[in-house]
Amino acid sequence: MADEYSAIKALRPQATMVDYPGRMAGLVFTAGCNFRCGFCHNPDLLHGGGKTYTWEQLDRHCENYRRQWVEAISISGGEPTLHPALEETIRFFRQHGFLVKLDTNGSRPEVLERLLPLLDYVAMDVKCSLPRYADLTGFADQDVIRRSAALIISQAKDYEFRTTVLESFHSPEDVLACRDWLTGAKRWIFQPFIPHENLPDETMRTLARTRPSFLQELAQTAAAFVDKAETR
């Protein structure tokens, strides 16, 4: 290894059945994000820096995962593509025999393009229609989001797009506004906003959880131009 430290800042020692479709998985996290979503559920990982797991430590956790029948590793964040050791970390997990899934906000298509051959599954967040990205995330470069989506649709082995739905922000019209860059996508998942006491935006901590009926309405709208639109 070129360096002693991996890209992984934190992990869940217990296996998960919900973070890699159809597989028992280990869930690991990188730190640092270039978005500032008020509804982020991992606010402790927004800022980078600090020590990460060494390869030796990560090797021990891989052994623990194998004892739990883990088949895959899901790398989340933060935004993993910001970390310089991400590619080496993906290769490390693959060398240990795991499938690898990457969660990304789509802000670094040049990194994503290099990594796609190493990834078995990609989950990209679609925050909202492109013109509204800056309002929701503080990130204004619409072109890179569009480029990442196109790369995933054309090159990923398997993938999903997913949207955390805020009833006060999203609408069927917002979904339809994504038609020009998500048409033909394999899968678009709509998942509920869930209030939590440590959300970065204090005004969101007391908002109501998204209604299942509203999620279903958005999924039905998206079904007109993607292969499969589902709620989670």
Buried (B, 14 or more C-beta within 10 A) or exposed (E): EEEEBBBBBBBBEEBBEEBBBEBBBBBBBBBBBBBBBBBBBBBEBBEBEEEBBBBEBBEEBBEBBBEEEBBBBBBBBBBBBBBEBBBBBBEBBBEBEBBBBBBBBBBBBEBBBEBBEBBBBBBBBBBBBBEBBEEBBEBEEBEBBBBBBEBBBEBBEBBBBBBBBBBEBBBEEBBBBBBEBBEEBBBBBBBBBEBEEEBBEEEBBEBEEBEEEBBBBBBBBBBEBBEEBBBE
